[in-house]
């Protein structure tokens, strides 16, 4: 009787825990902005970006991912290859603080219960909520009107590998499509400042995080029964 109970306990532990293991770690890299000010290069990190992240691996192919990331976004028209922007000469600096949640999907099985070397590309998306300064620009000078918040959709492509049994190293590029057009001060929200709006008013702003992740894995291991 005790043997059958032990077998049942082993199998229940296997199915309840083998697909669930946690990761907690850090992100370190750079950020760049894409919009109505500065250059138009999509991936050009020029400011430090850092954050923390947590993953709940529900299977070898997908995980729920939560993160906090912070960076300064900056742009200068003099860095652009477009003559009109060079002549205009606008610039801005803005700080973004973002929380995000979504699902990370592995292209190949990535079993964190195994000790041998594994590698897989992955994609991640979900929803971000970030804070920033609501800006406006007058005669080339940038002013802060108020604090603001908005949503963004993260679109991430990366590759990761387990460098030890408990540490996973990743490299990723993650673009954020925001629901605002005023990260750069080109579309101030206040109607009293509407005369200072400029650029393509039909396109929202983007920002990009490019860098490395390092996570520590923990959680219940499967039960390997001798029977």
Backbone as ProteinMPNN parsed JSONL, in Angstrom:
{"seq_chain_A": "XXXXXXXXXXXXXXXXXXXXXXXXXXXXXXXXXXXXXXXXXXXXXXXXXXXXXXXXXXXXXXXXXXXXXXXXXXXXXXXXXXXXXXXXXXXXXXXXXXXXXXXXXXXXXXXXXXXXXXXXXXXXXXXXXXXXXXXXXXXXXXXXXXXXXXXXXXXXXXXXXXXXXXXXXXXXXXXXXXXXXXXXXXXXXXXXXXXXXXXXXXXXXXXXXXXXXXXXXXXXXXXXXXX", "coords_chain_A": {"N_chain_A": [[0.828, -1.209, 0.0], [1.891, 1.216, 0.853], [3.839, 1.484, -1.074], [2.364, 1.912, -3.485], [1.132, 4.281, -2.832], [3.395, 5.903, -2.706], [4.246, 5.775, -5.386], [2.052, 7.064, -6.618], [2.314, 9.576, -5.494], [4.749, 10.32, -6.604], [4.16, 10.423, -9.388], [2.167, 12.419, -9.423], [3.646, 14.547, -8.516], [5.437, 14.765, -10.623], [3.792, 15.531, -12.821], [2.694, 17.888, -11.879], [4.794, 19.566, -11.32], [6.872, 19.366, -13.203], [6.386, 20.858, -15.458], [6.455, 23.359, -14.512], [8.463, 25.866, -13.593], [10.404, 28.453, -12.193], [11.797, 31.679, -13.067], [13.953, 34.323, -12.244], [15.411, 37.484, -12.718], [17.636, 39.822, -14.386], [17.638, 42.585, -16.707], [19.8, 44.155, -18.986], [20.92, 46.717, -21.039], [20.451, 48.784, -23.898], [18.596, 51.669, -25.113], [16.498, 53.095, -27.664], [14.731, 55.652, -29.479], [11.985, 55.999, -31.782], [10.512, 58.142, -34.01], [9.109, 61.377, -34.482], [11.267, 63.066, -34.139], [14.783, 63.422, -34.484], [17.071, 60.789, -35.613], [16.175, 58.156, -37.948], [16.773, 55.516, -37.596], [16.035, 52.192, -36.87], [17.054, 50.359, -34.959], [19.137, 51.418, -32.684], [20.671, 51.668, -30.107], [21.299, 54.054, -27.612], [21.168, 54.972, -25.027], [21.397, 53.945, -21.61], [19.559, 51.122, -20.562], [17.741, 49.34, -18.126], [16.517, 46.687, -16.022], [14.246, 44.457, -14.244], [13.078, 41.059, -14.255], [10.62, 38.44, -14.296], [9.775, 35.063, -14.807], [7.325, 32.602, -15.317], [7.432, 29.472, -16.072], [5.345, 27.55, -17.883], [5.403, 25.391, -19.538], [7.669, 23.522, -21.647], [7.692, 25.087, -23.842], [6.455, 27.566, -23.491], [6.052, 30.548, -21.462], [4.803, 32.606, -18.81], [5.497, 36.021, -18.556], [6.816, 38.718, -16.685], [7.78, 42.092, -16.131], [9.872, 44.904, -15.191], [11.116, 47.843, -16.535], [13.43, 50.472, -17.128], [14.473, 53.555, -18.601], [16.193, 56.27, -20.277], [14.944, 58.118, -22.944], [16.129, 59.649, -25.832], [16.601, 62.085, -28.437], [17.87, 63.782, -31.322], [17.596, 66.167, -33.811], [19.806, 66.852, -35.329], [21.186, 64.539, -35.639], [19.965, 63.222, -37.641], [19.551, 61.962, -41.003], [17.902, 63.299, -42.645], [17.313, 66.245, -44.382], [15.4, 68.223, -43.726], [14.867, 67.806, -41.022], [17.39, 68.279, -39.941], [17.629, 71.039, -40.413], [15.556, 71.99, -38.835], [16.224, 71.296, -36.133], [15.338, 70.234, -33.619], [15.258, 68.711, -30.317], [15.03, 66.268, -27.639], [14.684, 64.911, -24.31], [13.516, 62.191, -22.469], [12.148, 60.288, -19.807], [11.318, 56.93, -19.364], [9.379, 54.643, -17.544], [8.543, 51.417, -17.164], [6.139, 48.819, -16.812], [5.431, 45.468, -17.637], [3.6, 42.713, -19.042], [3.139, 39.432, -20.308], [3.308, 36.764, -22.752], [5.882, 34.489, -23.346], [7.216, 32.683, -26.01], [8.838, 29.75, -26.958], [10.776, 28.686, -29.719], [11.875, 26.143, -29.907], [11.829, 23.186, -27.811], [12.561, 23.94, -24.46], [13.794, 22.791, -21.841], [13.997, 23.299, -18.563], [14.516, 21.541, -16.543], [16.47, 19.876, -17.348], [19.99, 19.29, -17.461], [21.797, 19.455, -19.542], [23.272, 21.378, -22.252], [21.212, 23.784, -23.831], [19.525, 25.593, -26.418], [17.529, 28.155, -27.808], [15.618, 30.126, -30.097], [13.265, 32.781, -29.359], [10.055, 34.379, -29.002], [8.245, 37.203, -27.76], [5.36, 38.78, -26.459], [2.782, 41.051, -25.356], [1.393, 43.25, -23.071], [2.269, 46.544, -22.229], [2.634, 49.056, -19.703], [3.409, 52.34, -19.219], [5.149, 55.135, -17.74], [5.807, 58.57, -18.443], [7.152, 61.824, -19.37], [5.022, 64.451, -20.269], [5.607, 66.344, -22.955], [6.408, 69.504, -24.634], [7.467, 71.5, -27.41], [8.941, 74.599, -28.078], [10.157, 76.831, -30.326], [12.474, 75.302, -30.568], [13.202, 74.78, -27.944], [12.681, 72.551, -25.25], [9.994, 71.711, -23.134], [8.482, 70.609, -20.062], [5.24, 69.571, -19.506], [3.534, 67.978, -17.85], [3.233, 64.936, -15.873], [2.65, 61.792, -17.477], [0.876, 58.856, -18.632], [0.766, 55.804, -20.493], [-0.149, 53.088, -22.735], [1.566, 50.318, -24.299], [2.534, 48.046, -26.917], [4.586, 45.352, -26.653], [7.014, 43.883, -28.801], [8.996, 41.299, -29.236], [12.032, 39.702, -30.088], [14.272, 37.119, -29.552], [17.128, 35.152, -28.363], [18.132, 32.404, -26.384], [20.072, 30.619, -23.879], [21.027, 27.989, -21.637], [23.505, 28.586, -19.415], [24.531, 27.494, -17.149], [23.335, 24.893, -14.912], [21.44, 26.385, -13.482], [21.3, 28.979, -14.458], [20.234, 31.168, -17.014], [21.045, 32.672, -20.024], [20.233, 35.355, -22.141], [19.689, 37.108, -25.266], [18.17, 39.902, -26.707], [15.943, 41.826, -28.821], [13.634, 44.317, -28.498], [10.876, 45.892, -29.547], [8.666, 48.595, -28.855], [5.439, 49.482, -29.537], [3.771, 52.346, -29.024], [0.805, 53.839, -27.513], [0.667, 56.521, -27.765], [1.513, 59.755, -29.132], [3.307, 61.49, -28.124], [5.727, 61.122, -26.782], [7.942, 62.414, -27.66], [7.317, 65.109, -27.592], [5.926, 66.071, -29.766], [3.195, 66.118, -29.973], [1.533, 67.651, -27.943], [-0.774, 67.186, -25.257], [-2.501, 69.082, -24.219], [-5.019, 71.343, -25.254], [-4.468, 74.026, -25.403], [-1.907, 74.101, -26.271], [-1.905, 73.207, -28.806], [-1.05, 74.448, -31.141], [1.597, 73.955, -31.278], [2.057, 71.454, -32.19], [3.579, 69.003, -34.298], [5.115, 67.237, -37.106], [4.312, 63.868, -38.249], [1.143, 63.435, -37.571], [-0.438, 61.232, -37.542], [0.89, 58.965, -36.852], [1.976, 56.984, -34.183], [4.426, 57.004, -31.474], [7.452, 55.038, -31.13], [9.559, 52.941, -29.092], [12.65, 51.228, -28.388], [14.113, 48.462, -26.784], [17.231, 47.005, -26.427], [19.255, 44.343, -25.584], [20.704, 42.26, -22.959], [19.598, 39.43, -21.064], [19.719, 37.907, -17.862], [18.892, 35.207, -16.004], [17.939, 33.483, -13.021], [17.098, 30.186, -12.283], [14.556, 28.4, -10.555], [12.616, 26.096, -8.574], [10.37, 23.259, -8.125], [11.776, 20.128, -8.809], [11.242, 17.309, -11.065], [9.988, 14.163, -9.846], [12.005, 11.425, -9.671], [11.426, 8.207, -9.701], [12.424, 5.119, -8.131], [11.068, 2.835, -8.785]], "CA_chain_A": [[0.0, 0.0, 0.0], [2.783, 2.37, 0.917], [4.532, 1.604, -2.366], [1.442, 2.526, -4.439], [0.994, 5.695, -2.429], [4.636, 6.568, -3.097], [4.189, 5.918, -6.837], [1.068, 8.096, -6.923], [2.92, 10.847, -5.12], [5.789, 10.624, -7.601], [3.547, 10.818, -10.653], [1.493, 13.703, -9.253], [4.701, 15.555, -8.455], [5.982, 14.912, -11.972], [2.896, 16.277, -13.698], [2.381, 19.2, -11.337], [5.951, 20.443, -11.196], [7.842, 19.288, -14.286], [6.099, 21.902, -16.434], [6.408, 24.644, -13.841], [9.694, 26.28, -12.946], [10.415, 29.902, -12.175], [13.035, 32.397, -13.352], [13.995, 35.723, -11.84], [16.701, 37.993, -13.171], [17.836, 41.226, -14.745], [17.868, 42.993, -18.091], [20.746, 45.263, -19.118], [21.178, 47.009, -22.448], [20.286, 50.168, -24.313], [17.29, 52.03, -25.669], [16.426, 54.182, -28.635], [13.384, 56.129, -29.788], [11.662, 56.139, -33.208], [9.344, 59.011, -34.124], [9.142, 62.614, -35.27], [12.478, 63.835, -33.842], [16.014, 62.659, -34.518], [17.31, 59.892, -36.746], [15.11, 57.192, -38.239], [17.306, 54.164, -37.488], [15.141, 51.427, -36.011], [17.787, 49.771, -33.833], [20.312, 52.25, -32.473], [20.674, 51.973, -28.676], [22.233, 55.107, -27.244], [21.037, 55.263, -23.608], [21.339, 52.76, -20.779], [18.264, 50.587, -20.145], [17.929, 48.267, -17.16], [15.266, 46.271, -15.423], [14.146, 43.15, -13.619], [12.037, 40.265, -14.882], [10.225, 37.176, -13.688], [9.085, 34.177, -15.738], [6.705, 31.387, -14.801], [7.428, 28.529, -17.19], [4.214, 26.636, -17.807], [5.775, 24.217, -20.312], [8.979, 23.712, -22.288], [7.538, 25.949, -25.015], [5.932, 28.903, -23.214], [6.129, 31.041, -20.087], [4.271, 33.928, -18.504], [6.648, 36.9, -18.278], [6.502, 40.007, -16.078], [9.028, 42.848, -16.075], [9.954, 46.354, -14.999], [12.271, 48.36, -17.278], [13.549, 51.928, -17.054], [15.514, 54.118, -19.457], [16.01, 57.601, -20.832], [14.857, 58.199, -24.397], [16.623, 60.935, -26.309], [16.752, 62.202, -29.895], [18.344, 65.085, -31.775], [17.444, 66.302, -35.256], [21.112, 66.97, -35.98], [21.665, 63.182, -35.899], [19.166, 62.655, -38.722], [20.008, 62.124, -42.383], [16.91, 64.085, -43.367], [17.676, 67.658, -44.384], [14.393, 69.04, -43.042], [15.058, 67.675, -39.582], [18.63, 68.987, -39.622], [17.359, 72.474, -40.381], [14.652, 72.287, -37.711], [17.093, 71.283, -34.963], [14.677, 69.907, -32.354], [15.79, 67.599, -29.525], [14.306, 66.048, -26.388], [15.03, 63.811, -23.41], [12.353, 61.754, -21.711], [12.384, 59.081, -19.014], [10.202, 55.977, -19.356], [9.378, 53.578, -16.527], [7.561, 50.511, -17.776], [5.823, 47.47, -16.34], [4.906, 44.707, -18.777], [3.211, 41.325, -18.803], [2.783, 38.765, -21.553], [3.678, 35.357, -22.937], [7.091, 34.2, -24.111], [7.077, 31.409, -26.712], [10.096, 29.193, -27.455], [10.687, 27.982, -30.997], [12.198, 24.742, -29.625], [11.677, 22.826, -26.402], [13.599, 24.466, -23.564], [13.439, 22.104, -20.606], [14.881, 23.772, -17.508], [14.828, 20.443, -15.641], [17.613, 19.152, -17.899], [21.25, 19.985, -17.2], [22.609, 19.621, -20.747], [23.177, 22.66, -22.938], [20.071, 23.975, -24.718], [19.446, 26.929, -27.005], [16.323, 28.324, -28.617], [15.06, 31.466, -30.332], [11.963, 32.955, -28.733], [9.336, 35.634, -29.222], [7.468, 37.619, -26.592], [4.467, 39.93, -26.628], [1.799, 41.202, -24.293], [0.956, 44.63, -22.894], [3.101, 47.365, -21.345], [2.082, 50.305, -19.174], [4.611, 53.111, -18.898], [5.058, 56.538, -17.393], [6.744, 59.441, -19.154], [6.849, 63.243, -19.231], [4.282, 65.052, -21.381], [6.477, 67.438, -23.382], [6.107, 70.334, -25.797], [8.664, 72.185, -27.902], [8.7, 75.944, -28.613], [11.382, 77.427, -30.884], [13.617, 74.43, -30.321], [13.372, 74.511, -26.518], [11.753, 71.52, -24.782], [9.418, 71.974, -21.822], [7.666, 69.535, -19.498], [3.927, 70.049, -19.073], [3.036, 67.173, -16.733], [3.476, 63.5, -15.966], [1.634, 61.112, -18.269], [0.978, 57.399, -18.711], [0.152, 55.236, -21.692], [0.085, 51.672, -22.974], [2.365, 49.963, -25.472], [2.566, 46.619, -27.258], [5.966, 44.896, -26.879], [7.257, 42.874, -29.83], [10.349, 40.908, -28.859], [12.682, 38.552, -30.703], [15.515, 36.867, -28.84], [17.684, 33.8, -28.321], [18.603, 32.155, -25.016], [20.725, 29.341, -23.619], [21.363, 27.762, -20.232], [24.962, 28.596, -19.295], [24.748, 26.556, -16.045], [22.029, 24.285, -14.614], [20.502, 27.309, -12.853], [21.338, 30.321, -15.04], [19.887, 31.266, -18.432], [21.495, 33.923, -20.639], [19.491, 35.665, -23.351], [19.916, 38.354, -25.989], [16.891, 40.202, -27.339], [15.565, 43.138, -29.339], [12.221, 44.428, -28.149], [10.277, 47.165, -29.964], [7.396, 48.947, -28.224], [4.536, 50.392, -30.245], [3.035, 53.029, -27.964], [-0.513, 54.386, -27.818], [0.773, 57.967, -27.676], [2.384, 60.409, -30.118], [3.948, 62.627, -27.471], [6.967, 60.837, -26.069], [8.939, 63.355, -28.172], [6.843, 66.488, -27.543], [5.363, 66.506, -31.046], [1.737, 66.17, -29.905], [1.118, 67.95, -26.565], [-2.173, 66.837, -25.039], [-3.305, 70.251, -23.899], [-5.518, 72.092, -26.421], [-3.836, 75.348, -25.421], [-0.595, 73.947, -26.902], [-2.11, 72.496, -30.072], [-0.336, 75.112, -32.238], [2.991, 73.509, -31.279], [2.133, 70.086, -32.689], [4.321, 68.916, -35.563], [5.425, 65.886, -37.556], [3.209, 63.041, -38.747], [0.207, 63.323, -36.458], [-1.188, 59.979, -37.67], [1.741, 57.859, -36.42], [2.403, 57.022, -32.783], [5.855, 56.836, -31.221], [8.006, 53.734, -30.792], [10.888, 52.876, -28.49], [13.234, 49.893, -28.535], [15.1, 47.995, -25.821], [18.143, 46.003, -26.975], [20.213, 43.987, -24.543], [20.894, 40.901, -22.468], [18.924, 39.019, -19.843], [20.342, 36.828, -17.092], [17.904, 34.773, -15.028], [18.216, 32.335, -12.148], [15.941, 29.294, -12.308], [14.279, 27.671, -9.328], [11.325, 25.437, -8.573], [10.403, 21.833, -7.835], [12.239, 19.216, -9.851], [10.395, 16.124, -11.136], [10.324, 13.032, -8.966], [12.486, 10.248, -10.4], [11.145, 7.111, -8.777], [13.241, 3.922, -8.402], [10.236, 1.667, -9.022]], "C_chain_A": [[0.858, 1.252, 0.0], [3.504, 2.593, -0.407], [3.638, 2.277, -3.401], [1.216, 4.007, -4.115], [2.219, 6.491, -2.853], [4.677, 6.783, -4.609], [3.224, 7.021, -7.251], [1.626, 9.471, -6.612], [3.97, 11.275, -6.123], [5.175, 11.117, -8.901], [2.83, 12.161, -10.526], [2.506, 14.824, -9.169], [5.279, 15.822, -9.823], [5.106, 15.797, -12.827], [2.61, 17.672, -13.169], [3.572, 20.127, -11.362], [6.865, 20.45, -12.4], [7.619, 20.375, -15.32], [6.123, 23.286, -15.815], [7.73, 24.901, -13.135], [9.828, 27.78, -13.158], [11.795, 30.443, -12.558], [12.898, 33.818, -12.837], [15.37, 36.254, -12.211], [16.66, 39.445, -13.571], [17.95, 41.376, -16.253], [18.83, 44.164, -18.082], [21.042, 45.474, -20.594], [21.025, 48.478, -22.739], [18.919, 50.397, -24.906], [17.47, 53.048, -26.782], [14.969, 54.448, -28.984], [13.214, 56.213, -31.301], [10.405, 56.999, -33.312], [9.621, 60.25, -34.955], [10.362, 63.49, -35.021], [13.676, 62.905, -33.956], [16.125, 61.733, -35.714], [16.197, 58.856, -36.853], [15.618, 55.753, -38.233], [16.483, 53.371, -36.481], [15.833, 50.857, -34.782], [19.096, 50.529, -33.678], [20.402, 52.642, -30.997], [21.734, 53.003, -28.308], [22.124, 55.536, -25.786], [20.888, 53.958, -22.833], [19.89, 52.4, -20.447], [18.521, 49.416, -19.196], [16.587, 47.899, -16.547], [15.375, 44.92, -14.751], [13.015, 42.381, -14.292], [11.817, 38.963, -14.132], [9.479, 36.367, -14.739], [8.538, 32.972, -14.982], [6.545, 30.434, -15.979], [6.319, 27.498, -17.006], [4.445, 25.369, -18.633], [7.155, 24.468, -20.886], [8.905, 24.669, -23.466], [7.014, 27.347, -24.687], [6.012, 29.24, -21.724], [5.377, 32.359, -19.985], [5.435, 34.802, -18.028], [6.168, 38.248, -17.758], [7.814, 40.774, -15.905], [8.802, 44.304, -15.695], [11.222, 46.822, -15.686], [12.248, 49.881, -17.244], [14.677, 52.403, -17.956], [15.191, 55.577, -19.775], [15.96, 57.497, -22.352], [15.291, 59.59, -24.83], [16.736, 60.921, -27.828], [17.131, 63.629, -30.234], [18.253, 65.138, -33.3], [18.776, 66.384, -35.99], [21.746, 65.599, -36.258], [20.939, 62.523, -37.068], [19.823, 62.888, -40.077], [19.033, 62.931, -43.224], [17.223, 65.576, -43.23], [16.692, 68.532, -43.619], [14.555, 68.969, -41.534], [16.346, 68.381, -39.153], [18.405, 70.488, -39.494], [16.475, 72.861, -39.193], [15.4, 72.304, -36.387], [16.408, 71.01, -33.629], [15.417, 68.767, -31.651], [14.936, 67.437, -28.276], [14.975, 64.942, -25.589], [13.78, 63.47, -22.61], [12.702, 60.461, -20.974], [11.141, 58.21, -19.041], [10.446, 54.934, -18.272], [8.218, 52.657, -16.868], [7.392, 49.228, -16.977], [5.141, 46.745, -17.492], [4.57, 43.291, -18.345], [2.812, 40.706, -20.129], [3.241, 37.325, -21.563], [4.921, 35.267, -23.807], [6.965, 32.806, -24.707], [8.419, 30.977, -27.275], [9.871, 28.468, -28.782], [10.949, 26.486, -30.821], [11.946, 24.469, -28.142], [12.869, 23.345, -25.594], [13.257, 23.967, -22.167], [14.433, 22.474, -19.509], [15.168, 22.708, -16.459], [16.033, 19.64, -16.12], [18.88, 19.97, -17.711], [22.074, 20.21, -18.463], [22.324, 20.963, -21.436], [21.99, 22.678, -23.897], [20.105, 25.405, -25.247], [18.175, 27.009, -27.844], [16.08, 29.803, -28.91], [13.704, 31.556, -29.627], [11.357, 34.29, -29.156], [8.52, 35.924, -27.968], [6.585, 38.793, -26.978], [3.45, 39.931, -25.501], [1.315, 42.637, -24.244], [1.864, 45.32, -21.893], [2.326, 48.603, -20.905], [3.257, 51.133, -18.694], [4.272, 54.559, -18.557], [6.123, 57.334, -18.114], [6.352, 60.895, -18.879], [6.125, 63.743, -20.477], [5.007, 66.346, -21.772], [5.815, 68.319, -24.436], [7.352, 71.143, -26.134], [8.256, 73.531, -28.51], [10.04, 76.517, -29.043], [12.629, 76.605, -30.53], [13.879, 74.115, -28.874], [12.28, 73.55, -26.044], [11.305, 71.818, -23.356], [8.585, 70.776, -21.382], [6.354, 70.114, -18.991], [3.447, 69.29, -17.839], [3.536, 65.746, -16.882], [2.35, 62.851, -16.75], [1.894, 59.614, -18.25], [0.292, 56.92, -19.98], [0.454, 53.744, -21.753], [0.958, 51.486, -24.212], [2.268, 48.459, -25.693], [4.021, 46.215, -27.495], [6.024, 43.806, -27.937], [8.729, 42.48, -29.765], [10.79, 39.672, -29.625], [14.017, 38.343, -30.005], [15.993, 35.436, -29.004], [18.267, 33.607, -26.929], [19.22, 30.769, -24.905], [20.987, 29.215, -22.132], [22.881, 27.636, -20.11], [25.424, 27.747, -18.112], [23.391, 25.902, -15.776], [21.003, 25.26, -14.059], [20.503, 28.716, -13.431], [21.083, 30.255, -16.545], [20.293, 32.648, -18.932], [20.747, 34.141, -21.937], [19.934, 36.972, -23.974], [18.645, 38.651, -26.775], [16.811, 41.64, -27.838], [14.059, 43.247, -29.165], [11.702, 45.822, -28.504], [8.943, 47.358, -29.262], [6.628, 49.909, -29.12], [3.633, 51.038, -29.203], [1.685, 53.528, -28.455], [-0.518, 55.908, -27.681], [1.697, 58.493, -28.772], [3.176, 61.536, -29.469], [5.094, 62.244, -26.554], [8.022, 61.885, -26.427], [8.511, 64.82, -28.103], [6.198, 66.976, -28.815], [3.844, 66.647, -31.014], [1.295, 66.425, -28.465], [-0.389, 67.756, -26.396], [-3.063, 68.048, -24.799], [-3.724, 70.996, -25.17], [-4.876, 73.465, -26.521], [-2.462, 75.311, -26.081], [-0.698, 73.285, -28.279], [-1.344, 73.13, -31.228], [1.117, 74.664, -32.321], [3.13, 72.039, -31.705], [2.835, 70.065, -34.049], [4.537, 67.453, -35.925], [4.206, 65.176, -38.117], [2.267, 62.75, -37.594], [-0.607, 62.04, -36.505], [-0.384, 58.764, -37.205], [2.131, 58.033, -34.958], [3.896, 56.746, -32.662], [6.19, 55.378, -30.903], [9.237, 53.933, -29.907], [11.325, 51.421, -28.448], [14.21, 49.637, -27.401], [15.915, 46.885, -26.477], [19.142, 45.627, -25.896], [20.209, 42.52, -24.186], [20.035, 40.667, -21.222], [19.724, 37.908, -19.182], [19.358, 36.455, -15.993], [18.394, 33.552, -14.259], [16.958, 31.484, -12.08], [15.804, 28.584, -10.965], [12.877, 27.074, -9.419], [11.489, 23.963, -8.309], [10.874, 21.037, -9.04], [11.303, 18.001, -9.918], [10.892, 15.013, -10.218], [10.757, 11.831, -9.803], [12.415, 9.048, -9.454], [11.972, 5.872, -9.124], [12.412, 2.706, -8.741], [9.71, 1.653, -10.428]], "O_chain_A": [[0.604, 2.209, -0.732], [3.752, 3.728, -0.813], [4.114, 3.143, -4.135], [1.124, 4.854, -5.004], [2.096, 7.628, -3.309], [5.093, 7.845, -5.072], [3.535, 7.824, -8.131], [1.433, 10.417, -7.376], [4.073, 12.455, -6.457], [5.621, 12.12, -9.457], [2.889, 12.968, -11.453], [2.274, 15.92, -9.68], [5.582, 16.967, -10.161], [5.599, 16.712, -13.488], [2.308, 18.567, -13.958], [3.406, 21.345, -11.419], [7.574, 21.431, -12.621], [8.564, 20.781, -15.996], [5.849, 24.278, -16.49], [8.066, 24.209, -12.174], [9.411, 28.309, -14.188], [12.813, 29.77, -12.398], [11.847, 34.441, -12.981], [16.375, 35.564, -12.042], [15.779, 40.202, -13.161], [18.304, 40.442, -16.971], [18.695, 45.072, -17.261], [21.372, 44.531, -21.313], [21.416, 49.326, -21.936], [18.172, 49.454, -25.171], [18.467, 53.769, -26.831], [14.099, 53.595, -28.809], [14.177, 56.468, -32.023], [9.357, 56.641, -32.774], [10.278, 60.186, -35.994], [10.486, 64.554, -35.628], [13.6, 61.738, -33.572], [15.39, 61.861, -36.693], [15.381, 58.71, -35.943], [14.975, 54.866, -38.794], [16.259, 53.831, -35.362], [15.269, 50.868, -33.688], [20.044, 50.317, -34.434], [20.231, 53.813, -30.66], [22.909, 52.852, -28.643], [22.901, 56.379, -25.339], [20.322, 52.988, -23.337], [19.094, 53.269, -20.093], [19.412, 48.601, -19.435], [15.646, 48.692, -16.551], [16.447, 44.317, -14.694], [12.094, 42.987, -14.839], [12.699, 38.461, -13.435], [8.653, 36.907, -15.475], [9.208, 32.402, -14.12], [5.627, 30.58, -16.786], [6.358, 26.682, -16.085], [3.746, 24.374, -18.438], [7.75, 25.517, -20.638], [9.935, 25.03, -24.035], [7.117, 28.241, -25.526], [6.036, 28.363, -20.86], [5.319, 33.131, -20.942], [6.25, 34.38, -17.208], [5.242, 38.847, -18.305], [8.841, 40.182, -15.572], [7.712, 44.854, -15.85], [12.294, 46.264, -15.451], [11.187, 50.501, -17.321], [15.711, 51.745, -18.069], [14.072, 56.046, -19.568], [16.82, 56.87, -22.971], [14.863, 60.59, -24.254], [16.942, 59.868, -28.432], [16.764, 64.568, -29.527], [18.769, 64.26, -33.992], [18.857, 66.016, -37.162], [22.714, 65.499, -37.012], [21.258, 61.394, -37.443], [20.546, 63.863, -40.279], [19.306, 63.217, -44.39], [17.376, 66.099, -42.126], [17.097, 69.475, -42.939], [14.393, 69.976, -40.845], [16.375, 69.017, -38.099], [18.926, 71.128, -38.58], [16.634, 73.938, -38.619], [15.23, 73.232, -35.597], [16.86, 71.512, -32.6], [16.105, 67.968, -32.286], [14.206, 68.352, -27.894], [15.736, 64.139, -26.129], [13.075, 64.359, -22.134], [13.469, 59.64, -21.479], [10.038, 58.686, -18.775], [11.552, 54.419, -18.106], [7.058, 53.068, -16.86], [8.366, 48.627, -16.525], [4.362, 47.343, -18.235], [5.165, 42.744, -17.417], [2.217, 41.37, -20.978], [3.526, 36.739, -20.518], [5.001, 35.889, -24.867], [6.643, 31.853, -23.998], [9.071, 31.741, -27.987], [8.898, 27.732, -28.942], [10.333, 25.659, -31.492], [11.861, 25.391, -27.33], [14.024, 23.204, -25.997], [12.536, 24.619, -21.413], [15.576, 22.018, -19.522], [15.982, 22.939, -15.565], [16.56, 18.812, -15.377], [18.851, 21.198, -17.791], [22.961, 21.063, -18.47], [21.283, 21.584, -21.226], [21.777, 21.742, -24.667], [20.643, 26.307, -24.606], [17.796, 26.044, -28.508], [16.318, 30.646, -28.045], [13.076, 30.538, -29.336], [12.056, 35.199, -29.604], [8.156, 35.018, -27.219], [6.998, 39.683, -27.722], [3.283, 38.941, -24.789], [0.876, 43.183, -25.256], [2.191, 44.763, -20.845], [1.48, 49.122, -21.634], [4.027, 50.679, -17.848], [3.274, 55.12, -19.009], [7.218, 56.832, -18.368], [5.339, 61.16, -18.23], [6.56, 63.492, -21.601], [5.018, 67.315, -21.014], [4.812, 67.947, -25.046], [8.18, 71.433, -25.27], [7.352, 73.601, -29.343], [10.95, 76.671, -28.228], [13.69, 77.153, -30.233], [14.709, 73.254, -28.583], [11.109, 73.709, -26.387], [12.117, 72.134, -22.486], [8.055, 70.03, -22.206], [6.342, 71.023, -18.161], [2.997, 69.91, -16.875], [4.174, 65.391, -17.874], [1.21, 63.314, -16.692], [2.984, 59.16, -17.9], [-0.643, 57.551, -20.474], [1.205, 53.209, -20.937], [1.071, 52.377, -25.053], [1.96, 47.701, -24.774], [4.635, 46.691, -28.45], [5.18, 42.91, -27.963], [9.601, 43.237, -30.19], [10.027, 38.72, -29.792], [14.807, 39.278, -29.878], [15.366, 34.62, -29.679], [18.833, 34.538, -26.356], [18.945, 29.874, -25.704], [21.151, 30.22, -21.439], [23.475, 26.694, -20.636], [26.579, 27.323, -18.07], [22.39, 26.318, -16.36], [19.804, 24.997, -14.15], [19.771, 29.575, -12.938], [21.635, 29.411, -17.251], [19.931, 33.664, -18.34], [20.632, 33.225, -22.751], [20.488, 37.838, -23.298], [18.099, 37.766, -27.433], [17.504, 42.534, -27.353], [13.304, 42.389, -29.621], [12.043, 46.806, -27.848], [8.18, 46.407, -29.09], [7.097, 51.006, -29.424], [2.822, 50.36, -28.572], [1.449, 53.63, -29.659], [-1.573, 56.516, -27.504], [2.555, 57.768, -29.276], [3.663, 62.433, -30.157], [5.402, 62.99, -25.624], [8.887, 62.21, -25.613], [9.271, 65.695, -28.517], [5.938, 68.171, -28.952], [3.261, 67.231, -31.928], [0.745, 65.531, -27.822], [-1.176, 68.114, -27.272], [-4.245, 68.034, -25.141], [-2.903, 71.249, -26.051], [-4.755, 74.011, -27.618], [-1.906, 76.357, -26.416], [0.308, 72.857, -28.845], [-1.016, 72.445, -32.197], [1.802, 74.948, -33.304], [4.208, 71.458, -31.587], [2.699, 70.995, -34.844], [4.193, 66.551, -35.163], [3.193, 65.805, -38.423], [2.56, 61.914, -36.739], [-1.394, 61.783, -35.594], [-0.914, 57.653, -37.166], [2.566, 59.11, -34.548], [4.544, 56.314, -33.616], [5.338, 54.601, -30.471], [9.884, 54.979, -29.968], [10.503, 50.505, -28.467], [15.04, 50.49, -27.087], [15.352, 45.935, -27.019], [19.812, 46.5, -25.346], [19.788, 41.66, -24.96], [19.783, 41.583, -20.439], [20.328, 37.073, -19.856], [19.024, 37.284, -15.147], [19.146, 32.72, -14.768], [15.868, 32.005, -11.844], [16.792, 28.218, -10.329], [12.061, 27.496, -10.238], [12.611, 23.457, -8.27], [10.414, 21.258, -10.16], [10.635, 17.691, -8.931], [12.071, 14.949, -9.869], [9.957, 11.283, -10.561], [13.227, 8.899, -8.542], [12.197, 5.602, -10.303], [12.971, 1.633, -8.967], [8.985, 0.734, -10.807]]}, "name": "protein", "num_of_chains": 1, "seq": "XXXXXXXXXXXXXXXXXXXXXXXXXXXXXXXXXXXXXXXXXXXXXXXXXXXXXXXXXXXXXXXXXXXXXXXXXXXXXXXXXXXXXXXXXXXXXXXXXXXXXXXXXXXXXXXXXXXXXXXXXXXXXXXXXXXXXXXXXXXXXXXXXXXXXXXXXXXXXXXXXXXXXXXXXXXXXXXXXXXXXXXXXXXXXXXXXXXXXXXXXXXXXXXXXXXXXXXXXXXXXXXXXXX"}
